[in-house]
Amino acid sequence: MRKLIAVGLLIAGLAVAGPAVAADTSPSLKQAMTQFGLIGEWAAHCSLPPSGNNAHTHWSANSDTAGELFTDFGGGQTMSYAATAAELLGADQIRIDLLDNQDKSQLELIITKQDGRVRTLSSVQSNGRVLIKNGKFTSDGTDTIAQERCN
């Protein structure tokens, strides 16, 4: 009898939890990056080589749950982050969680797309330090650079 009650509770629990699990239709990291159109190479001026003023940024998604941001600043200077989560915030914005491949620090980026160009609207470290707010670097107030698709 106890076994029947336990099985009944298990089936009832699955009946309640099943629809909740099935209802999660949010896109995976790869799907969100693909739908947003972020995967590929971006730069302010694609025809010019990477430099401090013209970084070439490459976004990729190796699986539904893992991606990468690789930025080439020229002169052998690069940075690399693992993309660990992505969420569409609308047709023109995406939130991406990043993990620095060197020091393991975490960032949350919000990127916007306008007229086929992307730029970072917000960058916040996991400790709450804001690096970019409203599309401007908090250190000096300059605008983030809009990048065009290179490929």
C-alpha positions as CSV (number, residue, x, y, z in Angstrom):
1,M,0.0,0.0,0.0
2,R,2.8,2.4,0.9
3,K,4.4,1.6,-2.5
4,L,1.2,2.5,-4.3
5,I,0.9,5.8,-2.4
6,A,4.6,6.6,-3.2
7,V,4.1,5.8,-6.9
8,G,0.9,7.9,-6.9
9,L,2.7,10.9,-5.4
10,L,5.5,10.5,-7.9
11,I,3.1,10.4,-10.8
12,A,1.2,13.4,-9.4
13,G,4.4,15.3,-8.9
14,L,5.5,14.6,-12.5
15,A,2.1,15.7,-13.8
16,V,2.5,19.1,-12.0
17,A,6.2,19.6,-12.7
18,G,6.1,18.2,-16.3
19,P,4.3,21.2,-17.8
20,A,6.5,23.6,-16.0
21,V,9.6,22.0,-17.4
22,A,8.1,21.8,-20.9
23,A,7.0,25.4,-20.7
24,D,10.6,26.7,-20.6
25,T,11.0,27.7,-24.2
26,S,13.7,30.3,-23.7
27,P,16.4,29.9,-26.3
28,S,19.8,28.3,-25.5
29,L,22.9,30.4,-25.4
30,K,23.7,29.4,-29.0
31,Q,20.1,30.0,-30.2
32,A,20.0,33.4,-28.5
33,M,23.3,34.5,-30.1
34,T,22.2,33.1,-33.5
35,Q,18.8,34.8,-33.3
36,F,20.4,38.1,-32.4
37,G,22.9,37.7,-35.2
38,L,26.0,38.0,-33.0
39,I,28.0,35.0,-34.1
40,G,30.8,36.1,-36.3
41,E,33.5,38.8,-36.5
42,W,32.8,42.4,-35.8
43,A,35.0,45.6,-36.0
44,A,34.5,49.4,-36.3
45,H,36.3,49.1,-39.7
46,C,36.5,45.6,-41.0
47,S,38.9,46.6,-43.8
48,L,41.5,47.8,-41.4
49,P,43.7,45.5,-39.3
50,P,43.1,45.0,-35.6
51,S,44.4,47.9,-33.4
52,G,43.6,49.6,-30.1
53,N,41.0,51.8,-31.9
54,N,39.8,49.0,-34.1
55,A,39.5,45.8,-32.1
56,H,38.3,42.8,-34.1
57,T,35.7,40.9,-31.9
58,H,34.8,37.3,-32.7
59,W,31.7,35.7,-31.1
60,S,31.2,32.0,-31.4
61,A,29.0,29.3,-29.8
62,N,30.4,25.8,-29.7
63,S,27.3,24.2,-28.2
64,D,23.9,25.2,-26.8
65,T,25.5,26.1,-23.5
66,A,29.1,27.3,-24.3
67,G,30.4,30.1,-26.4
68,E,33.4,32.4,-26.7
69,L,34.3,36.0,-27.1
70,F,37.8,36.6,-28.5
71,T,39.0,40.1,-29.1
72,D,42.1,41.0,-31.1
73,F,43.5,44.5,-30.3
74,G,46.5,44.0,-32.7
75,G,50.2,43.8,-31.8
76,G,49.6,40.4,-30.2
77,Q,47.2,41.8,-27.6
78,T,44.1,39.7,-27.2
79,M,41.5,38.9,-24.6
80,S,39.3,35.8,-24.3
81,Y,36.1,35.1,-22.4
82,A,33.9,32.0,-22.2
83,A,30.3,32.9,-22.8
84,T,28.2,31.0,-20.2
85,A,24.7,32.3,-20.7
86,A,22.8,34.5,-23.2
87,E,19.3,35.9,-23.0
88,L,17.4,38.0,-25.6
89,L,16.1,41.2,-24.1
90,G,14.1,42.0,-27.2
91,A,14.8,42.2,-30.9
92,D,17.6,44.7,-30.5
93,Q,19.3,43.7,-27.2
94,I,21.0,40.6,-25.7
95,R,22.5,40.0,-22.3
96,I,25.6,37.8,-22.2
97,D,27.4,36.4,-19.1
98,L,31.1,36.0,-19.6
99,L,33.9,34.4,-17.7
100,D,37.5,35.7,-18.2
101,N,39.6,32.7,-19.4
102,Q,42.7,34.1,-17.6
103,D,41.6,35.5,-14.2
104,K,38.2,33.9,-14.0
105,S,36.4,37.2,-13.3
106,Q,32.8,37.4,-14.5
107,L,31.1,40.1,-16.5
108,E,27.5,40.7,-17.6
109,L,27.2,42.5,-20.9
110,I,24.2,44.0,-22.5
111,I,24.7,44.5,-26.2
112,T,22.4,46.4,-28.6
113,K,22.1,46.2,-32.3
114,Q,21.1,49.2,-34.4
115,D,21.3,49.7,-38.2
116,G,23.3,46.4,-38.4
117,R,25.9,47.5,-35.9
118,V,26.5,46.3,-32.4
119,R,27.8,48.1,-29.3
120,T,28.0,47.4,-25.6
121,L,25.4,49.3,-23.6
122,S,26.3,47.9,-20.2
123,S,29.2,45.9,-18.6
124,V,29.1,45.0,-14.9
125,Q,31.6,42.8,-13.0
126,S,30.3,40.2,-10.6
127,N,31.5,42.4,-7.7
128,G,29.0,45.1,-8.9
129,R,31.6,47.4,-10.4
130,V,30.1,49.1,-13.5
131,L,32.5,49.4,-16.4
132,I,30.0,50.6,-19.0
133,K,26.7,52.3,-18.4
134,N,24.3,53.6,-21.0
135,G,26.8,52.9,-23.7
136,K,29.6,55.0,-22.1
137,F,32.7,53.9,-20.2
138,T,32.4,55.0,-16.6
139,S,36.1,55.7,-16.4
140,D,36.1,58.6,-18.8
141,G,32.5,59.0,-20.3
142,T,33.5,58.1,-23.8
143,D,31.0,56.2,-26.0
144,T,31.5,52.5,-26.7
145,I,32.4,51.8,-30.3
146,A,29.8,50.5,-32.7
147,Q,31.0,47.6,-34.7
148,E,30.0,46.3,-38.1
149,R,29.8,42.6,-39.2
150,C,33.0,41.6,-41.0
151,N,31.9,38.2,-42.3
